Amino acid sequence: MKSYQIVDWGQPLQARQVAQPVPQGKQVLVKVQAAGLCHSDIHLRDGYFDLGGNKRLTAAQYGAKIPMTLGHEIAGSVAQVGVEVDPAWMGRQVLVYPWIGCGVCEACQDLRDTDCEAQRSLGAKADGGFSEYVLVPDARYLIDIGTLDVHAAATLACSGLTAFGALKKMPPMKPTDRILLIGAGGLGLSALAAARLVTRAGLVVADIDPVKLQAAQAQGADVIFDNRTPDTAAALKAAAGGPIRGVIDFVGSGQTASLAMAVAVKGTVIVIVGLMGGSLEIALPLLSPRNLTVRGSHVGTLDELKELVEYSRQGQLPGIPLTRRPMSEVNEALADLEQGKSVGRIVLTPSELA
């Protein structure tokens, strides 16, 4: 089968012919029909994450090994199952939950795979969906999507789930309160799509790209704000129209995290999601009197993804802009994403299906 793999860190992905896996035991082989592109794919391709202060976490230290097939937003059809899997799965249209743990620890047994200390996530630490087929360790990581659009459904596994999981970490709010979403890329737009399932707060979106801000406005943002505005923090607080009691930083740079701290009021919860890199210096004596919470959020649980798919089935989850491209253009698509040329999410399709 053809797979698009990292062969050398920092180099373009290569199309390679690799052996098609044969599922054993509880394993399931899924024929990939759609695979979403994520900014973390760029970090993995480059081979490191920026920790600030001239420090790096290499992809190898993170647990990635080359050659490896990227792609963690995966949807397709069940092509083959192991002997311990119910054959009724055969042929079903499914979404793959890629954030897979060791399967035996307490977190995994509680379906909190993202808290597992020995994760083997597809497309990050194990071969993923930029391929004709992907091997899934257990059928429990499959969600039947029925007649949902396979391309839109694929984005739920990361973009949708990451946004949904972060929103669920917000405190209870009133309509007069504000949640600030920093970044109007695929994650920010997904958060806008899912926000009314979770909160009544007003939604403020900040970015530096006017095109993406317009997309955010069309997606339902109550306020959009250009971060290039002078005296950014003061201007943003004034534009918000209410106290910013929650911030979700989908960029995750030192600059955006500092902005989050600067616009916070007493009791604000700041959730860092993005992986752009850098560091944040926090004056510790200010955390307690300001009653601030600063925390991370990594995607979401399997149950949360099932919940999100059900909302989508019921028509309660608006779609976000999607660009469909053949998988053979994966390197060009990564370049467009890296340069900020895409709005919403890019979804790849194996060339024979494109």
C-alpha positions as CSV (number, residue, x, y, z in Angstrom):
1,M,0.0,0.0,0.0
2,K,1.1,3.6,-0.5
3,S,1.9,5.7,2.6
4,Y,3.2,9.2,3.0
5,Q,5.9,9.0,5.6
6,I,8.5,11.0,7.5
7,V,11.8,9.5,6.5
8,D,14.2,12.2,7.6
9,W,13.3,14.9,10.2
10,G,12.8,18.3,8.6
11,Q,12.3,16.9,5.1
12,P,9.2,16.5,3.0
13,L,7.1,13.4,3.4
14,Q,7.9,10.6,1.0
15,A,5.4,8.4,-0.8
16,R,6.5,4.8,-0.1
17,Q,5.2,1.4,-0.8
18,V,4.9,-0.5,2.5
19,A,3.4,-3.8,3.5
20,Q,-0.4,-3.7,4.1
21,P,-1.0,-4.7,7.7
22,V,-3.0,-7.8,8.5
23,P,-5.1,-7.3,11.6
24,Q,-4.6,-9.8,14.5
25,G,-6.7,-10.4,17.6
26,K,-8.6,-7.2,18.5
27,Q,-7.0,-5.2,15.6
28,V,-9.0,-3.6,12.8
29,L,-7.8,-2.5,9.4
30,V,-9.5,0.7,8.1
31,K,-9.4,1.8,4.5
32,V,-8.7,5.5,4.7
33,Q,-11.2,7.8,2.8
34,A,-10.3,11.1,4.5
35,A,-7.4,12.3,6.7
36,G,-7.3,15.8,8.1
37,L,-4.2,17.9,8.3
38,C,-3.2,19.4,11.6
39,H,-0.5,21.9,12.6
40,S,1.0,19.3,14.9
41,D,1.9,17.4,11.7
42,I,4.2,20.3,10.9
43,H,6.0,20.0,14.2
44,L,6.4,16.3,13.9
45,R,7.7,16.6,10.3
46,D,10.2,19.2,11.5
47,G,11.3,16.9,14.3
48,Y,10.9,19.1,17.3
49,F,8.6,21.2,19.5
50,D,9.9,24.7,20.6
51,L,10.1,24.9,24.5
52,G,11.4,28.4,24.5
53,G,14.7,29.6,25.9
54,N,16.5,27.9,23.0
55,K,15.2,24.5,24.3
56,R,13.6,21.8,22.2
57,L,11.7,18.6,22.7
58,T,12.7,16.5,19.8
59,A,10.1,14.3,18.1
60,A,12.2,11.3,19.1
61,Q,12.1,12.3,22.7
62,Y,8.4,12.7,22.4
63,G,8.1,9.1,21.2
64,A,8.0,9.4,17.4
65,K,10.1,7.0,15.4
66,I,11.0,7.2,11.7
67,P,9.9,6.1,9.2
68,M,6.4,7.0,10.3
69,T,3.1,7.7,8.6
70,L,1.5,11.0,9.8
71,G,-2.2,11.7,10.0
72,H,-4.4,11.5,13.1
73,E,-7.8,12.8,11.8
74,I,-8.9,9.6,10.1
75,A,-12.2,8.4,8.7
76,G,-13.0,5.5,6.3
77,S,-14.5,2.0,6.1
78,V,-13.6,-1.2,7.9
79,A,-11.8,-3.4,5.5
80,Q,-10.7,-6.3,7.7
81,V,-10.9,-7.4,11.3
82,G,-9.0,-9.6,13.7
83,V,-10.4,-12.9,14.9
84,E,-11.5,-11.3,18.3
85,V,-13.5,-8.5,16.6
86,D,-17.2,-8.7,15.9
87,P,-17.5,-9.3,12.1
88,A,-20.5,-6.9,12.1
89,W,-17.9,-4.1,11.9
90,M,-17.0,-5.1,8.4
91,G,-17.8,-2.4,5.8
92,R,-19.0,0.2,8.3
93,Q,-18.1,3.9,7.9
94,V,-16.1,4.8,10.9
95,L,-14.2,7.6,12.6
96,V,-11.0,6.6,14.3
97,Y,-10.1,7.8,17.8
98,P,-6.4,8.2,17.4
99,W,-5.3,9.2,21.0
100,I,-4.6,5.6,22.0
101,G,-2.9,4.7,25.3
102,C,-1.3,1.5,26.4
103,G,-4.6,-0.2,27.0
104,V,-3.8,-1.6,30.4
105,C,-3.2,1.3,32.8
106,E,-5.9,2.8,35.0
107,A,-6.4,5.8,32.8
108,C,-6.9,3.6,29.7
109,Q,-9.3,1.3,31.6
110,D,-11.3,4.5,32.4
111,L,-11.3,5.5,28.7
112,R,-8.9,8.4,29.6
113,D,-6.3,7.4,27.1
114,T,-4.9,11.0,26.9
115,D,-3.8,10.7,30.5
116,C,-1.8,7.5,29.8
117,E,1.9,7.8,30.4
118,A,2.7,5.4,27.5
119,Q,0.6,6.7,24.6
120,R,0.8,5.2,21.2
121,S,-1.3,7.7,19.3
122,L,-1.9,7.1,15.6
123,G,-0.1,9.6,13.4
124,A,2.1,10.8,16.3
125,K,3.7,7.7,17.8
126,A,2.4,5.0,15.5
127,D,1.5,4.9,11.8
128,G,-1.5,7.1,11.0
129,G,-3.9,8.0,8.2
130,F,-1.7,9.5,5.4
131,S,-2.0,6.1,3.8
132,E,-4.4,3.8,1.9
133,Y,-5.0,1.8,5.1
134,V,-4.4,2.3,8.9
135,L,-4.2,-0.4,11.5
136,V,-6.3,0.4,14.7
137,P,-5.3,-1.6,17.8
138,D,-8.9,-2.2,19.0
139,A,-12.4,-1.8,17.7
140,R,-13.3,0.2,20.8
141,Y,-11.5,3.1,19.1
142,L,-13.9,3.1,16.2
143,I,-17.1,5.2,16.1
144,D,-19.8,4.4,13.5
145,I,-20.5,7.6,11.6
146,G,-23.3,6.2,9.4
147,T,-24.2,8.6,6.7
148,L,-22.1,11.6,8.0
149,D,-19.9,13.2,5.4
150,V,-16.6,11.3,5.8
151,H,-14.4,14.4,5.2
152,A,-16.2,16.5,7.8
153,A,-16.3,13.6,10.3
154,A,-12.5,13.1,10.0
155,T,-11.9,16.6,11.4
156,L,-13.9,15.8,14.6
157,A,-11.1,13.4,15.8
158,C,-8.7,16.3,16.5
159,S,-9.9,19.8,15.5
160,G,-13.4,19.2,16.7
161,L,-12.5,17.2,19.8
162,T,-9.7,19.5,20.8
163,A,-12.0,22.5,20.7
164,F,-14.8,20.6,22.5
165,G,-12.4,19.3,25.2
166,A,-11.1,22.8,25.8
167,L,-14.5,24.4,26.0
168,K,-15.6,21.8,28.6
169,K,-12.7,23.1,30.8
170,M,-14.3,26.6,31.0
171,P,-16.1,27.5,34.3
172,P,-19.9,28.2,34.3
173,M,-20.6,31.6,32.8
174,K,-23.4,34.0,32.2
175,P,-24.3,35.7,28.8
176,T,-22.6,38.8,30.0
177,D,-19.3,37.0,30.5
178,R,-16.8,36.5,27.6
179,I,-14.6,33.6,26.4
180,L,-11.6,34.7,24.3
181,L,-10.5,32.3,21.6
182,I,-7.0,33.2,20.4
183,G,-6.6,31.9,16.8
184,A,-9.1,31.6,14.1
185,G,-7.7,28.6,12.3
186,G,-9.3,25.2,12.2
187,L,-9.4,24.9,16.0
188,G,-10.8,28.3,16.6
189,L,-13.6,27.8,14.0
190,S,-14.3,24.4,15.5
191,A,-14.6,26.0,18.9
192,L,-17.1,28.5,17.6
193,A,-19.1,25.6,16.0
194,A,-19.2,23.7,19.3
195,A,-19.4,26.6,21.8
196,R,-23.2,26.8,22.1
197,L,-23.3,23.1,23.1
198,V,-21.2,24.1,26.2
199,T,-21.6,27.7,27.2
200,R,-23.8,30.8,27.2
201,A,-20.9,33.3,27.3
202,G,-20.2,35.7,24.5
203,L,-17.5,34.6,22.1
204,V,-14.5,36.8,21.2
205,V,-12.0,35.7,18.6
206,A,-8.6,37.3,18.2
207,D,-6.2,36.7,15.3
208,I,-3.8,38.6,13.0
209,D,-5.4,37.4,9.7
210,P,-8.4,39.5,8.5
211,V,-9.5,36.6,6.2
212,K,-9.6,34.2,9.2
213,L,-11.4,36.8,11.3
214,Q,-14.1,37.2,8.7
215,A,-14.4,33.4,8.7
216,A,-14.8,33.5,12.5
217,Q,-17.5,36.1,12.2
218,A,-19.4,34.0,9.7
219,Q,-19.0,31.0,12.1
220,G,-20.8,32.9,14.9
221,A,-18.2,35.0,16.8
222,D,-19.9,37.8,18.7
223,V,-16.7,39.9,18.5
224,I,-13.7,39.7,16.3
225,F,-10.4,41.5,17.1
226,D,-7.2,42.1,15.1
227,N,-4.2,41.4,17.4
228,R,-2.1,43.8,15.3
229,T,-4.0,46.6,17.1
230,P,-1.7,48.9,19.1
231,D,-1.8,48.5,22.9
232,T,-3.3,45.1,22.1
233,A,-4.4,44.0,25.6
234,A,-6.1,47.2,26.6
235,A,-7.9,47.5,23.2
236,L,-9.0,43.8,23.4
237,K,-10.4,44.2,26.9
238,A,-12.4,47.3,25.7
239,A,-13.6,45.5,22.5
240,A,-14.8,42.4,24.3
241,G,-17.9,44.0,25.8
242,G,-17.7,42.1,29.1
243,P,-15.2,40.5,31.4
244,I,-13.0,37.9,29.8
245,R,-13.5,35.0,32.3
246,G,-12.1,32.3,30.0
247,V,-9.3,32.2,27.4
248,I,-8.6,29.3,25.1
249,D,-5.2,29.9,23.4
250,F,-5.2,27.8,20.2
251,V,-1.9,29.3,19.1
252,G,0.2,28.5,22.2
253,S,3.1,30.9,21.7
254,G,4.8,33.0,24.3
255,Q,3.2,36.1,22.9
256,T,-0.4,34.7,22.9
257,A,-0.1,33.3,26.3
258,S,1.2,36.6,27.6
259,L,-1.8,38.3,26.0
260,A,-4.1,35.8,27.8
261,M,-2.6,36.8,31.1
262,A,-2.9,40.5,30.3
263,V,-6.6,40.4,29.5
264,A,-7.6,38.1,32.4
265,V,-9.8,39.3,35.2
266,K,-10.0,37.8,38.7
267,G,-11.0,34.1,38.4
268,T,-10.2,33.8,34.7
269,V,-9.4,30.2,33.5
270,I,-6.7,30.2,30.8
271,V,-6.4,27.0,28.8
272,I,-3.4,26.6,26.5
273,V,-4.0,24.3,23.6
274,G,-1.7,25.3,20.7
275,L,1.9,24.1,20.2
276,M,3.5,27.0,18.4
277,G,6.1,27.1,21.2
278,G,8.0,29.4,23.5
279,S,7.5,29.9,27.2
280,L,5.5,32.0,29.6
281,E,7.0,33.8,32.7
282,I,4.4,34.0,35.5
283,A,4.7,36.2,38.6
284,L,3.7,33.6,41.2
285,P,2.5,36.1,43.8
286,L,-0.2,37.3,41.4
287,L,-1.8,33.8,40.8
288,S,-3.4,33.5,44.2
289,P,-4.8,37.0,44.7
290,R,-6.1,37.0,41.1
291,N,-7.5,33.5,41.6
292,L,-6.2,32.6,38.1
293,T,-6.2,29.1,36.6
294,V,-3.6,28.3,33.9
295,R,-3.8,24.8,32.5
296,G,-3.2,22.7,29.4
297,S,-5.8,20.8,27.4
298,H,-4.8,17.9,25.1
299,V,-7.6,16.8,22.7
300,G,-10.3,14.9,24.6
301,T,-11.6,11.5,25.7
302,L,-13.2,8.8,23.6
303,D,-16.5,9.5,25.3
304,E,-16.3,13.1,24.4
305,L,-15.6,12.2,20.8
306,K,-18.7,10.0,20.8
307,E,-20.7,12.8,22.3
308,L,-19.5,15.1,19.5
309,V,-20.3,12.7,16.8
310,E,-23.8,12.3,18.2
311,Y,-24.3,16.1,18.2
312,S,-23.2,16.0,14.5
313,R,-25.7,13.2,13.7
314,Q,-28.5,15.4,15.3
315,G,-27.5,18.4,13.2
316,Q,-26.5,20.4,16.2
317,L,-22.9,20.9,15.2
318,P,-22.3,23.4,12.4
319,G,-19.6,22.5,9.9
320,I,-16.4,24.5,9.4
321,P,-14.8,25.4,6.0
322,L,-13.0,22.5,4.5
323,T,-10.6,22.2,1.6
324,R,-10.3,18.8,0.1
325,R,-7.1,17.8,-1.6
326,P,-5.6,14.5,-2.9
327,M,-3.1,12.9,-0.5
328,S,-0.4,13.1,-3.2
329,E,-0.4,16.9,-2.5
330,V,0.4,16.4,1.2
331,N,3.6,18.4,1.1
332,E,2.0,21.3,-0.7
333,A,-0.9,21.2,1.7
334,L,1.5,21.3,4.7
335,A,3.3,24.3,3.2
336,D,0.0,26.1,2.7
337,L,-1.0,25.3,6.3
338,E,2.4,26.5,7.6
339,Q,2.2,29.7,5.7
340,G,-1.4,30.4,6.9
341,K,-3.0,30.1,3.5
342,S,-5.8,27.8,4.5
343,V,-9.1,28.7,6.1
344,G,-10.6,26.0,8.3
345,R,-9.3,22.5,7.8
346,I,-7.5,20.8,4.9
347,V,-8.7,17.2,4.4
348,L,-6.7,14.7,2.3
349,T,-8.1,11.8,0.3
350,P,-6.1,8.9,-1.1
351,S,-5.4,9.7,-4.8
352,E,-7.4,6.7,-6.1
353,L,-10.5,8.1,-4.3
354,A,-9.9,11.8,-5.0
